[in-house]
Amino acid sequence: MKELEPVIKMLDEILEERGVPKNIKKAVEESKNYLNNDKMQPEVKISAAVHRLDEITNDPNMPIYIRTKIWNIMSILEQIRSRL
């Protein structure tokens, strides 16, 4: 899905950050895998990615700027899902 390419790029940027804890990177990687999964329906993969990202937003070890990026990604995904 072409609309997801900017979101995937944003997730990649988080994965490349040095100060992000491993558990956060794992959840971001899982979300990225959901979005890249061509076997899933678009609504399902977006919902799965949003759910996984939402699970980690309350992690006290998450840097504030990463939390803001994740909220932004979730917002974009919700907008894409509403247009489907």
ABEGO torsion letter per residue (X at the ends): XAAAAAAAAAAAAAAABAABBAAAAAAAAAAAAAAABAABBAAAAAAAAAAAAAAAAABAABBAAAAAAAAAAAAAAAAAAAAX
